Amino acid sequence: MTHARSKYSRGTPSGGTLLDTARIRADFPILNRQVNGRTLIYLDNAATSQKPRHVIQSIVDYYERYNANVHRGVHTLSVEATDVYEEARRKVARFINAPSEKSVIWTRNTSEAINLIAYSWGDANVGEGDNIVTTAMEHHSDIVPWQQLARRKGAQVRYIPVGRQGALDMAVARNLIDRRTKLVAAMHASNVLGTINPVGELALIAHAVGALMLVDGAQSVPSMPVDVQALGCDFLAFSAHKMCGPTGIGVLYGREDVMERMQPWMFGGDMISEVTYEGAKWNDLPYKFEAGTPNIADAIATGAAVDYLDELGMGNVWAHEQALGAYALERFKELEEFHVMGPRDPGLRGGLVSFFHDTVHPHDLGQALDRMGIAIRTGHHCAMPLVRGHGIAAAARASFYIYNTEAEIDALIDGLKDAAGYFARK
Ligand SMILES: Cc1ncc(COP(=O)(O)O)c(C=O)c1O
């Protein structure tokens, strides 16, 4: 992990680096917004991050200066658009250390990337009596596509249980993953518990029985250095909107030899090399999986988001998030009647804290905080089985990113004390 100094980081007396939040915040126009008379404190980053000016401007530049369709034109604008669009794909490939940009497919989001695998790879490789192993802490995006695949094929979905400390039970995982397992699909970082899962270890276990490994990187790629070769995964899915990029675009990384053998799941323009009235031949990777005019502007903006995060240094981003997560865990200890979900050890988790109160509903807490200009998430966090497994229907979540500060966490804690006191008196 690199902790390189950049113009966005500052040294600490102990020789480490911290993100220079004042400098970063100046790049995010929305952070100056007033909400209910207070300066916005945005702690809903696990749902979607805010966007720096540089990313917003890259979209404006495309539409104002070189808007054209890609891949098909000989005119200047089309050539320029194609160059910047394909350069963005190369930036993403470098960002996750993919061996080639051919294995980087643009999708709409993480969910679509996982569905692509479920249909294209799953339908061809999973059969009756086979199983897909996922975890009990997954986001619905990494549960429902496998349930549907299993239903289509007469296969089974198995869930690696979550232990009391909020970590996967790896002993059970070793038993669940067997010769009939075709795929292991697990989130790298939990959007509810904050747990960092040992996906590299799961990949080894999967490969030992001939199964493939899919990593849901929706919460990890924005926050920590992710290297697909070091993890040894076959597929990685993530969304740009959680990592300073725009909505409407995500990425599927797939091992090139696996994806060469896969059939497309959507058909139309750009994904073919030849069409006759009788049939069609498929284009090369990555285009085989990208039917129709792509989301050009947002792909370009994803490239800009990667530039921004590269400038910060992902090692620094991770250190910053973990430090904020640890600080929040510490401060939550002051709160009576609040329960924090996930690992107690800050070293085992990232920069988010989900919590619930003995008597006050999370929605009431969320609304009370909103009146103070503080944005958090409340609900089931698209992980209903996990949240219900804690004996609750909903939880509140504060999630931190590169521009958040300890002072904002202090404001959150004060706000929760006030809100809980107010509802208790009612
Ligand atoms: C762990 C995880 N997986 C998948 C998703 C789905 O991402 P998207 O809605 O961008 O498809 C999310 C979004 O919250 C997530 O946190």
The ligand as an ORCA input file, in Angstrom:
! r2SCAN-3c Opt
* xyz 0 1
  C     -21.591     -3.428     -1.500
  C     -22.490     -2.905     -2.585
  N     -22.728     -3.673     -3.664
  C     -23.487     -3.246     -4.667
  C     -24.066     -2.002     -4.647
  C     -24.922     -1.595     -5.796
  O     -24.376     -0.491     -6.456
  P     -25.199      0.199     -7.620
  O     -26.489      0.636     -6.991
  O     -24.354      1.337     -8.056
  O     -25.432     -0.831     -8.661
  C     -23.868     -1.172     -3.546
  C     -24.514      0.149     -3.459
  O     -24.830      0.653     -2.427
  C     -23.053     -1.642     -2.485
  O     -22.817     -0.893     -1.406
*
